């Protein structure tokens, strides 16, 4: 259990390296967004669709992960059609101490069929300007960096107490 809790928030991939996925065959021509997220700011996205697409609605499913190793539950935002049926835009507020934001799209077509891009997981990830991943600080800012004490703050004491309590209970059983 301790090993699972100590895992990096980034999961797969290299810390500080943004990820994106192919939109080929989805009706999405391009996705535009900043190459970095910043805490307490709006992160904006613009999705350009292919001509002749049959997309009627795009939901942007975002998830923000923070430097303590926690990822908040996914948040659903319906992107707004700019009026031409080809450009959809939206934004999400980035939390304090954000490590990165990742996302996917749920597309609804005019025949009410739906598609998730990518089919599973999150296809895009953008790192913050100040992040912590797998024991390493990174980003263009150092404002969020804390002294590295080898464990997440407040994590060592509860784990130690739990371990000692379990050992004492096991010793009493014998």
Backbone as a printed PyTorch tensor [residue, N CA C, xyz], in Angstrom:
tensor([[[  0.8270,  -1.1870,   0.0000],
         [  0.0000,   0.0000,   0.0000],
         [  0.8740,   1.2530,   0.0000]],

        [[  1.9460,   1.2360,   0.8080],
         [  2.8500,   2.3850,   0.8600],
         [  3.4810,   2.6140,  -0.4950]],

        [[  3.8700,   1.5300,  -1.1760],
         [  4.4830,   1.6680,  -2.4910],
         [  3.5090,   2.2910,  -3.4870]],

        [[  2.2460,   1.9070,  -3.4260],
         [  1.2590,   2.4860,  -4.3300],
         [  1.0670,   3.9690,  -4.0690]],

        [[  1.0470,   4.3690,  -2.8170],
         [  0.8570,   5.7820,  -2.4800],
         [  2.0460,   6.6340,  -2.8690]],

        [[  3.2200,   6.0290,  -2.9210],
         [  4.4300,   6.7850,  -3.2220],
         [  4.7050,   6.9040,  -4.7100]],

        [[  3.8760,   6.3000,  -5.5530],
         [  4.0960,   6.3560,  -6.9930],
         [  3.9920,   7.7900,  -7.5010]],

        [[  4.6560,   8.0320,  -8.5910],
         [  4.6360,   9.3490,  -9.2160],
         [  3.2490,   9.6890,  -9.7350]],

        [[  2.9110,  10.9920,  -9.7020],
         [  1.6230,  11.4330, -10.2250],
         [  1.5780,  11.3570, -11.7390]],

        [[  2.7150,  11.2980, -12.3880],
         [  2.7040,  11.3670, -13.8380],
         [  2.3250,  10.0680, -14.5100]],

        [[  2.3490,   8.9450, -13.7890],
         [  2.0520,   7.6680, -14.4130],
         [  3.0720,   7.3960, -15.4930]],

        [[  2.6060,   7.0950, -16.6830],
         [  3.5210,   6.8370, -17.7870],
         [  4.0060,   8.1530, -18.3740]],

        [[  5.1430,   8.1040, -19.0040],
         [  5.6800,   9.2880, -19.6520],
         [  6.7610,   9.9520, -18.8210]],

        [[  7.4050,  10.9090, -19.4330],
         [  8.5150,  11.6090, -18.8010],
         [  8.0380,  12.9270, -18.2170]],

        [[  8.4740,  13.2380, -16.9780],
         [  8.0940,  14.4730, -16.3250],
         [  8.4550,  15.6920, -17.1460]],

        [[  7.5220,  16.6080, -17.2840],
         [  7.7640,  17.8580, -17.9870],
         [  7.6070,  17.7940, -19.4950]],

        [[  7.2920,  16.6230, -20.0310],
         [  7.1560,  16.4740, -21.4820],
         [  5.6660,  16.3970, -21.8310]],

        [[  5.1990,  17.3600, -22.6030],
         [  3.7970,  17.3940, -23.0060],
         [  3.4770,  16.2470, -23.9620]],

        [[  2.2330,  15.7560, -23.8960],
         [  1.7740,  14.6790, -24.7680],
         [  0.5670,  15.1460, -25.5630]],

        [[  0.4040,  14.5780, -26.7520],
         [ -0.8000,  14.8210, -27.5480],
         [ -1.1090,  13.5480, -28.3250]],

        [[ -2.3140,  13.4740, -28.8370],
         [ -2.7330,  12.2840, -29.5740],
         [ -3.2290,  12.6770, -30.9520]],

        [[ -3.2810,  11.7180, -31.8430],
         [ -3.7400,  11.9600, -33.2050],
         [ -5.2550,  12.1580, -33.2230]],

        [[ -5.7040,  13.0660, -34.0610],
         [ -7.1430,  13.2880, -34.2440],
         [ -7.5870,  12.8450, -35.6360]],

        [[ -6.7310,  12.1560, -36.3340],
         [ -7.0330,  11.6980, -37.6940],
         [ -8.2990,  10.8330, -37.7090]],

        [[ -9.2040,  11.1480, -38.6110],
         [-10.4230,  10.3820, -38.7670],
         [-11.5210,  10.7020, -37.7680]],

        [[-11.3300,  11.7200, -36.9540],
         [-12.3150,  12.0480, -35.9220],
         [-13.2160,  13.2110, -36.3150]],

        [[-12.8390,  13.9670, -37.3430],
         [-13.5520,  15.1880, -37.6960],
         [-12.8760,  16.4190, -37.1160]],

        [[-11.8730,  16.2150, -36.2530],
         [-11.1110,  17.3240, -35.6780],
         [ -9.8990,  17.5890, -36.5610]],

        [[ -9.8000,  18.8210, -37.0740],
         [ -8.6670,  19.1970, -37.9250],
         [ -7.4540,  19.5600, -37.0780]],

        [[ -7.6630,  20.3380, -35.9900],
         [ -6.5430,  20.7430, -35.1330],
         [ -7.0580,  21.1520, -33.7590]],

        [[ -6.1360,  21.0980, -32.7950],
         [ -6.4280,  21.5100, -31.4270],
         [ -5.3550,  22.5140, -31.0350]],

        [[ -5.7700,  23.7310, -30.6010],
         [ -4.8210,  24.7750, -30.2170],
         [ -4.9410,  25.0580, -28.7270]],

        [[ -3.7770,  25.1430, -28.0550],
         [ -3.7280,  25.4070, -26.6190],
         [ -2.3190,  25.8520, -26.2690]],

        [[ -2.1800,  26.4590, -25.1000],
         [ -0.8650,  26.9110, -24.6350],
         [  0.0100,  25.6900, -24.3320]],

        [[  1.3170,  25.8600, -24.4130],
         [  2.2320,  24.7380, -24.1650],
         [  2.5670,  24.5670, -22.6850]],

        [[  1.8880,  25.3490, -21.8120],
         [  2.1470,  25.2750, -20.3740],
         [  0.8940,  25.7300, -19.6240]],

        [[  0.6000,  25.0750, -18.4800],
         [ -0.4850,  25.5520, -17.6190],
         [  0.1230,  26.3170, -16.4570]],

        [[ -0.6170,  27.2760, -15.9470],
         [ -0.1790,  28.0760, -14.8030],
         [ -1.2850,  28.0620, -13.7610]],

        [[ -0.8960,  27.9210, -12.4880],
         [ -1.8840,  27.8610, -11.4300],
         [ -2.6950,  29.1530, -11.3420]],

        [[ -3.9460,  29.0050, -10.9490],
         [ -4.8770,  30.1210, -10.7740],
         [ -5.0870,  30.9450, -12.0400]],

        [[ -4.9700,  30.3120, -13.1970],
         [ -5.2610,  30.9800, -14.4640],
         [ -6.1880,  30.0860, -15.2870]],

        [[ -6.8480,  30.6860, -16.2510],
         [ -7.7010,  29.9370, -17.1690],
         [ -6.8150,  29.3140, -18.2500]],

        [[ -7.0010,  28.0310, -18.4800],
         [ -6.3270,  27.3310, -19.5700],
         [ -7.3420,  27.2120, -20.6930]],

        [[ -7.0110,  27.8050, -21.8490],
         [ -7.9600,  27.8960, -22.9510],
         [ -7.6170,  26.9100, -24.0560]],

        [[ -8.6620,  26.4660, -24.7380],
         [ -8.4840,  25.5240, -25.8380],
         [ -9.3810,  25.9310, -26.9960]],

        [[ -8.9190,  25.6560, -28.2100],
         [ -9.7000,  25.9080, -29.4140],
         [ -9.5950,  24.6700, -30.3030]],

        [[-10.7420,  24.1530, -30.7140],
         [-10.7870,  22.9560, -31.5530],
         [-11.3540,  23.3500, -32.9090]],

        [[-10.5630,  23.1330, -33.9550],
         [-10.9890,  23.4010, -35.3220],
         [-11.4280,  22.0790, -35.9460]],

        [[-12.6140,  22.0890, -36.5740],
         [-13.1460,  20.8750, -37.1820],
         [-12.9010,  20.8530, -38.6830]],

        [[-12.9010,  19.6440, -39.2400],
         [-12.7980,  19.4700, -40.6910],
         [-14.0650,  19.9970, -41.3540]],

        [[-13.9430,  20.5340, -42.5710],
         [-15.1220,  20.9330, -43.3580],
         [-15.9810,  19.6960, -43.5780]],

        [[-17.2910,  19.8710, -43.5460],
         [-18.2050,  18.7700, -43.8240],
         [-18.3280,  17.7650, -42.6850]],

        [[-17.8560,  18.1240, -41.5090],
         [-17.9860,  17.2170, -40.3550],
         [-19.4470,  17.1390, -39.9260]],

        [[-19.7860,  16.1340, -39.1570],
         [-21.1550,  16.0390, -38.6390],
         [-21.1620,  16.1160, -37.1100]],

        [[-20.2230,  16.8900, -36.5530],
         [-20.1040,  17.0490, -35.1040],
         [-21.0420,  18.1630, -34.6470]],

        [[-21.8810,  17.8360, -33.6570],
         [-22.8140,  18.8370, -33.1380],
         [-22.4320,  19.3370, -31.7470]],

        [[-21.6360,  18.5420, -31.0070],
         [-21.2580,  18.9400, -29.6520],
         [-19.9110,  18.3060, -29.2940]],

        [[-19.0820,  19.0840, -28.5740],
         [-17.8040,  18.5720, -28.0710],
         [-17.7460,  18.8440, -26.5770]],

        [[-17.5650,  17.7870, -25.8000],
         [-17.3440,  17.9320, -24.3620],
         [-15.8580,  17.6840, -24.1110]],

        [[-15.2660,  18.5840, -23.3520],
         [-13.8420,  18.5560, -23.0280],
         [-13.7290,  18.0080, -21.6120]],

        [[-13.1670,  16.8230, -21.4650],
         [-13.0310,  16.1750, -20.1710],
         [-11.6010,  16.4140, -19.6880]],

        [[-11.4560,  17.2510, -18.6510],
         [-10.1270,  17.6140, -18.1490],
         [ -9.9010,  17.0230, -16.7650]],

        [[ -8.6320,  16.8270, -16.4580],
         [ -8.2340,  16.3860, -15.1250],
         [ -6.9410,  17.1160, -14.7750]],

        [[ -6.9180,  17.7410, -13.6040],
         [ -5.7290,  18.4520, -13.1410],
         [ -5.1030,  17.6420, -12.0130]],

        [[ -3.8040,  17.4130, -12.1270],
         [ -3.0590,  16.7120, -11.0870],
         [ -2.1340,  17.7270, -10.4240]],

        [[ -1.9830,  17.6180,  -9.0910],
         [ -1.2030,  18.6050,  -8.3480],
         [  0.0610,  17.9810,  -7.7730]],

        [[  0.9610,  18.8170,  -7.2730],
         [  2.2960,  18.4060,  -6.8490],
         [  2.3370,  17.4310,  -5.6750]],

        [[  1.2570,  17.2700,  -4.9390],
         [  1.2600,  16.3190,  -3.8280],
         [  0.9540,  14.9010,  -4.2880]],

        [[  0.7080,  14.7100,  -5.5740],
         [  0.4340,  13.3820,  -6.0960],
         [ -1.0350,  13.0730,  -6.2550]],

        [[ -1.8880,  14.0610,  -6.0820],
         [ -3.3310,  13.8710,  -6.1950],
         [ -3.8000,  14.3750,  -7.5550]],

        [[ -4.6830,  13.5980,  -8.1830],
         [ -5.3620,  14.0620,  -9.3910],
         [ -6.8210,  14.2660,  -9.0260]],

        [[ -7.3400,  15.4500,  -9.3040],
         [ -8.7300,  15.7450,  -9.0140],
         [ -9.6290,  14.9570,  -9.9550]],

        [[-10.8720,  14.7160,  -9.5800],
         [-11.7920,  14.0100, -10.4850],
         [-11.9280,  14.7740, -11.8060]],

        [[-12.1460,  14.0420, -12.8900],
         [-12.3200,  14.7160, -14.1830],
         [-13.4740,  15.7110, -14.1540]],

        [[-13.2970,  16.7870, -14.9070],
         [-14.2910,  17.8590, -15.0110],
         [-14.7580,  17.9380, -16.4590]],

        [[-16.0620,  18.0150, -16.6640],
         [-16.6240,  18.0620, -18.0050],
         [-17.0240,  19.4930, -18.3400]],

        [[-16.5540,  19.9830, -19.4960],
         [-16.8830,  21.3230, -19.9780],
         [-17.3580,  21.2140, -21.4240]],

        [[-18.5490,  21.7320, -21.7070],
         [-18.9990,  21.7280, -23.0990],
         [-18.3480,  22.9040, -23.8250]],

        [[-17.6510,  22.5810, -24.9130],
         [-17.0150,  23.6330, -25.7060],
         [-18.0910,  24.4060, -26.4640]],

        [[-17.8430,  25.6920, -26.6540],
         [-18.8260,  26.5910, -27.2620],
         [-18.5180,  26.7670, -28.7480]],

        [[-19.5360,  26.5750, -29.5700],
         [-19.4270,  26.7780, -31.0180],
         [-19.3220,  28.2740, -31.2830]],

        [[-18.3210,  28.6660, -32.0440],
         [-18.1210,  30.0860, -32.3310],
         [-19.1710,  30.6450, -33.2880]],

        [[-20.0120,  29.7780, -33.8230],
         [-21.0610,  30.2400, -34.7290],
         [-20.8730,  29.7540, -36.1450]],

        [[-19.6650,  29.3310, -36.4770],
         [-19.4180,  28.8600, -37.8390],
         [-19.5050,  27.3370, -37.9630]],

        [[-19.6980,  26.6390, -36.8460],
         [-19.7730,  25.1820, -36.8600],
         [-18.4280,  24.5020, -37.0430]],

        [[-17.3610,  25.2950, -37.0970],
         [-16.0310,  24.7250, -37.3120],
         [-15.0620,  24.9750, -36.1610]],

        [[-15.3550,  25.9630, -35.3180],
         [-14.4560,  26.3080, -34.2190],
         [-15.2090,  26.2320, -32.9040]],

        [[-14.6760,  25.4230, -31.9800],
         [-15.2530,  25.2760, -30.6400],
         [-14.1900,  25.6940, -29.6280]],

        [[-14.5870,  26.4660, -28.6220],
         [-13.6220,  26.9650, -27.6410],
         [-14.1140,  26.7340, -26.2210]],

        [[-13.1730,  26.7700, -25.2780],
         [-13.5100,  26.6440, -23.8750],
         [-12.3050,  26.9140, -23.0080]],

        [[-12.5330,  26.9440, -21.6990],
         [-11.4280,  27.1520, -20.7620],
         [-11.7490,  26.4510, -19.4530]],

        [[-10.6940,  26.1890, -18.6820],
         [-10.8240,  25.5780, -17.3740],
         [ -9.8460,  26.2790, -16.4380]],

        [[-10.2470,  26.4860, -15.1790],
         [ -9.3780,  27.1190, -14.1940],
         [ -8.3990,  26.0810, -13.6560]],

        [[ -7.1320,  26.4030, -13.6650],
         [ -6.0820,  25.5010, -13.1820],
         [ -5.8760,  25.7340, -11.6900]],

        [[ -5.8510,  24.6470, -10.9250],
         [ -5.7200,  24.6820,  -9.4640],
         [ -4.3340,  25.1210,  -9.0010]],

        [[ -4.2640,  25.4890,  -7.7080],
         [ -2.9710,  25.7540,  -7.0790],
         [ -2.0890,  24.5190,  -7.1770]],

        [[ -0.8130,  24.7160,  -7.2910],
         [  0.1890,  23.6500,  -7.2680],
         [ -0.0240,  22.5980,  -8.3430]],

        [[ -0.5240,  22.9970,  -9.4960],
         [ -0.7730,  22.0480, -10.5770],
         [  0.5380,  21.4880, -11.1130]],

        [[  0.5720,  20.1740, -11.2610],
         [  1.6880,  19.5100, -11.9290],
         [  1.4310,  19.5170, -13.4230]],

        [[  0.2370,  19.0860, -13.8030],
         [ -0.1560,  19.0910, -15.2110],
         [ -1.6700,  18.9980, -15.3220]],

        [[ -2.1490,  19.2620, -16.5360],
         [ -3.5490,  19.0400, -16.8750],
         [ -3.5730,  18.0720, -18.0450]],

        [[ -4.4890,  17.1060, -17.9880],
         [ -4.6530,  16.2270, -19.1320],
         [ -6.1190,  16.2120, -19.5360]],

        [[ -6.3940,  15.7640, -20.7650],
         [ -7.7710,  15.8050, -21.2360],
         [ -8.0120,  14.8540, -22.3920]],

        [[ -9.3220,  14.7190, -22.6690],
         [ -9.8190,  13.9870, -23.8330],
         [-11.0750,  14.7110, -24.3140]],

        [[-11.6470,  14.2540, -25.4150],
         [-12.8830,  14.8280, -25.9410],
         [-13.9550,  13.7600, -26.0620]],

        [[-15.1970,  14.1110, -25.7130],
         [-16.3660,  13.2980, -26.0040],
         [-17.1300,  14.0520, -27.0880]],

        [[-17.2190,  13.4470, -28.2530],
         [-17.8230,  14.0820, -29.4280],
         [-19.2120,  13.5040, -29.6660]],

        [[-20.1800,  14.3800, -29.8860],
         [-21.5260,  13.9560, -30.2620],
         [-21.7550,  14.3950, -31.7000]],

        [[-22.2220,  13.4730, -32.5000],
         [-22.4710,  13.7500, -33.9190],
         [-23.9570,  14.0710, -34.1350]],

        [[-24.2830,  14.6170, -35.2960],
         [-25.6570,  15.0460, -35.5770],
         [-26.6570,  13.8930, -35.5370]],

        [[-26.2170,  12.6430, -35.6900],
         [-27.1140,  11.4860, -35.5860],
         [-27.1850,  10.9440, -34.1540]],

        [[-26.6660,  11.7280, -33.1740],
         [-26.6340,  11.4000, -31.7460],
         [-25.6700,  10.2680, -31.3830]],

        [[-24.8260,   9.8300, -32.3130],
         [-23.7840,   8.8680, -31.9600],
         [-22.6700,   9.6230, -31.2520]],

        [[-21.9180,   8.9120, -30.4200],
         [-20.8340,   9.5450, -29.6690],
         [-19.5250,   8.8180, -29.9100]],

        [[-18.4410,   9.5470, -29.6880],
         [-17.0940,   9.0090, -29.8380],
         [-16.2100,   9.6770, -28.7980]],

        [[-15.3250,   8.9020, -28.1980],
         [-14.3560,   9.4350, -27.2520],
         [-12.9920,   9.4760, -27.9300]],

        [[-12.3270,  10.6240, -27.8620],
         [-11.0010,  10.7990, -28.4680],
         [-10.0200,  11.1660, -27.3730]],

        [[ -9.0390,  10.3030, -27.0940],
         [ -8.8470,   8.9560, -27.6240],
         [ -9.8730,   7.9960, -27.0280]],

        [[ -9.8940,   6.7570, -27.5340],
         [-10.8900,   5.7760, -27.0900],
         [-10.8000,   5.4760, -25.6000]],

        [[ -9.5880,   5.5160, -25.0320],
         [ -9.4330,   5.2810, -23.5900],
         [ -8.3550,   6.2080, -23.0370]],

        [[ -8.4840,   6.5080, -21.7630],
         [ -7.5060,   7.3720, -21.1040],
         [ -7.6190,   8.8130, -21.5550]],

        [[ -6.5400,   9.5510, -21.3000],
         [ -6.4460,  10.9530, -21.7060],
         [ -5.3950,  11.0480, -22.8090]],

        [[ -5.6890,  11.7670, -23.8570],
         [ -4.7840,  11.8400, -25.0010],
         [ -3.8190,  13.0060, -24.9750]],

        [[ -4.1070,  14.0030, -24.1500],
         [ -3.2650,  15.1990, -24.0940],
         [ -2.8260,  15.4380, -22.6630]],

        [[ -1.6100,  15.9560, -22.5100],
         [ -1.1040,  16.3360, -21.1880],
         [ -0.2120,  17.5520, -21.3820]],

        [[ -0.4700,  18.5950, -20.5750],
         [  0.3510,  19.8070, -20.6080],
         [  0.8290,  20.0770, -19.1860]],

        [[  2.1340,  20.2010, -19.0260],
         [  2.7560,  20.4000, -17.7190],
         [  2.7080,  21.8650, -17.3100]],

        [[  2.8030,  22.0930, -16.0080],
         [  2.7350,  23.4610, -15.4920],
         [  4.0970,  24.1410, -15.5440]],

        [[  4.0930,  25.4160, -15.1750],
         [  5.3410,  26.1790, -15.1370],
         [  6.1240,  25.9000, -13.8600]],

        [[  5.5530,  25.1280, -12.9200],
         [  6.2470,  24.7400, -11.6890],
         [  5.6540,  23.4100, -11.2320]],

        [[  6.3960,  22.3240, -11.4360],
         [  5.8570,  21.0040, -11.1520],
         [  6.8390,  20.1290, -10.3660]],

        [[  6.2770,  19.1060,  -9.7250],
         [  7.0420,  18.1090,  -8.9750],
         [  6.6330,  16.7410,  -9.4910]],

        [[  7.6030,  15.9270,  -9.8910],
         [  7.3120,  14.6040, -10.4230],
         [  8.4470,  13.6520, -10.0930]],

        [[  8.1200,  12.5570,  -9.4150],
         [  9.0800,  11.4970,  -9.1420],
         [ 10.3600,  12.0240,  -8.4830]],

        [[ 10.1870,  12.9200,  -7.5090],
         [ 11.3260,  13.4420,  -6.7620],
         [ 12.0590,  14.5890,  -7.4320]],

        [[ 11.5460,  15.0780,  -8.5450],
         [ 12.2240,  16.1340,  -9.3000],
         [ 11.3010,  17.3320,  -9.4850]],

        [[ 11.8430,  18.5340,  -9.2540],
         [ 11.1300,  19.7730,  -9.5460],
         [ 11.4680,  20.2070, -10.9520]],

        [[ 10.5120,  20.8510, -11.6280],
         [ 10.7740,  21.3440, -12.9730],
         [  9.8600,  22.4980, -13.3160]],

        [[ 10.0410,  23.0160, -14.5130],
         [  9.2440,  24.1320, -15.0000],
         [ 10.0340,  25.4200, -14.9890]],

        [[  9.4820,  26.4370, -15.6270],
         [ 10.1800,  27.7160, -15.7550],
         [ 10.1040,  28.5660, -14.4900]],

        [[  9.2050,  28.2240, -13.5520],
         [  9.0580,  28.9660, -12.3110],
         [  9.5340,  28.1100, -11.1360]],

        [[  9.9930,  28.7660, -10.0790],
         [ 10.4020,  28.0340,  -8.8730],
         [  9.5250,  28.3930,  -7.6730]],

        [[  8.4510,  29.1530,  -7.9100],
         [  7.6060,  29.6330,  -6.8150],
         [  6.9520,  28.5230,  -6.0060]],

        [[  6.6500,  27.3980,  -6.6120],
         [  5.9350,  26.3300,  -5.8980],
         [  6.8790,  25.3520,  -5.2000]],

        [[  8.1530,  25.4550,  -5.4720],
         [  9.0950,  24.4680,  -4.9360],
         [  9.2480,  24.5650,  -3.4300]],

        [[  9.2620,  23.4060,  -2.7950],
         [  9.4290,  23.3000,  -1.3550],
         [ 10.7070,  22.5290,  -1.0850]],

        [[ 11.1810,  22.6140,   0.1390],
         [ 12.3600,  21.8370,   0.5240],
         [ 12.0230,  20.3640,   0.4160]],

        [[ 12.8920,  19.5980,  -0.2320],
         [ 12.6810,  18.1680,  -0.3800],
         [ 13.1510,  17.4580,   0.8740]],

        [[ 12.2080,  16.8230,   1.5630],
         [ 12.5450,  16.1060,   2.7800],
         [ 12.5220,  14.6040,   2.5470]],

        [[ 12.4780,  14.1700,   1.2910],
         [ 12.5280,  12.7680,   0.9800],
         [ 11.1620,  12.0890,   0.9170]],

        [[ 10.1420,  12.6510,   1.5020],
         [  8.7860,  12.1260,   1.4800],
         [  7.8400,  13.2840,   1.2410]],

        [[  6.6370,  12.9690,   0.8210],
         [  5.6470,  14.0240,   0.7160],
         [  5.3930,  14.5830,   2.1080]],

        [[  5.2200,  15.8780,   2.2480],
         [  5.0130,  16.4690,   3.5710],
         [  3.8710,  15.7900,   4.3150]],

        [[  4.1160,  15.4760,   5.5760],
         [  3.0910,  14.8840,   6.4070],
         [  2.8460,  13.4150,   6.1540]],

        [[  3.5520,  12.8220,   5.2260],
         [  3.3210,  11.4400,   4.8400],
         [  4.0770,  10.4640,   5.7300]],

        [[  5.2820,  10.7910,   6.1390],
         [  6.1320,   9.8610,   6.8880],
         [  5.5680,   9.5310,   8.2670]],

        [[  5.0990,  10.5000,   9.0040],
         [  4.6220,  10.2550,  10.3720],
         [  3.4220,   9.3060,  10.4170]],

        [[  2.3640,   9.5090,   9.6390],
         [  1.2430,   8.5720,   9.6900],
         [  1.6240,   7.1540,   9.2680]],

        [[  2.4920,   7.0310,   8.2710],
         [  2.9170,   5.7090,   7.8260],
         [  3.7080,   5.0200,   8.9290]],

        [[  4.5800,   5.7560,   9.6010],
         [  5.3670,   5.1900,  10.6960],
         [  4.4650,   4.7340,  11.8320]],

        [[  3.5130,   5.5690,  12.2250],
         [  2.5860,   5.2130,  13.3040],
         [  1.7720,   3.9850,  12.9200]],

        [[  1.2760,   3.9350,  11.7020],
         [  0.4900,   2.7860,  11.2500],
         [  1.3280,   1.5150,  11.2720]],

        [[  2.5620,   1.6060,  10.8240],
         [  3.4510,   0.4460,  10.8370],
         [  3.7280,  -0.0570,  12.2400]],

        [[  4.0100,   0.8490,  13.1590],
         [  4.2700,   0.4630,  14.5470],
         [  3.0230,  -0.1340,  15.1990]],

        [[  1.8600,   0.4210,  14.9060],
         [  0.6130,  -0.1050,  15.4540],
         [  0.3620,  -1.5190,  14.9500]],

        [[  0.5630,  -1.7350,  13.6580],
         [  0.3710,  -3.0750,  13.0950],
         [  1.3430,  -4.0640,  13.7080]],

        [[  2.6030,  -3.6680,  13.8930],
         [  3.6080,  -4.5500,  14.4930],
         [  3.2120,  -4.8940,  15.9280]],

        [[  2.7240,  -3.9250,  16.6730],
         [  2.3170,  -4.1740,  18.0610],
         [  1.1370,  -5.1220,  18.1040]],

        [[  0.1810,  -4.9470,  17.2150],
         [ -0.9940,  -5.8310,  17.1860],
         [ -0.5980,  -7.2590,  16.8100]],

        [[  0.3070,  -7.4020,  15.8800],
         [  0.7730,  -8.7310,  15.4950],
         [  1.5260,  -9.4050,  16.6290]],

        [[  2.3260,  -8.6540,  17.3660],
         [  3.1010,  -9.2040,  18.4760],
         [  2.1760,  -9.6840,  19.5810]],

        [[  1.0520,  -9.0000,  19.7970],
         [  0.1070,  -9.3820,  20.8510],
         [ -0.6340, -10.6670,  20.4940]],

        [[ -0.7860, -10.9580,  19.2170],
         [ -1.5120, -12.1480,  18.7920],
         [ -0.7300, -13.4110,  19.1030]],

        [[  0.5860, -13.3300,  19.1720],
         [  1.4140, -14.5260,  19.4070],
         [  1.4320, -14.8690,  20.8130]]])
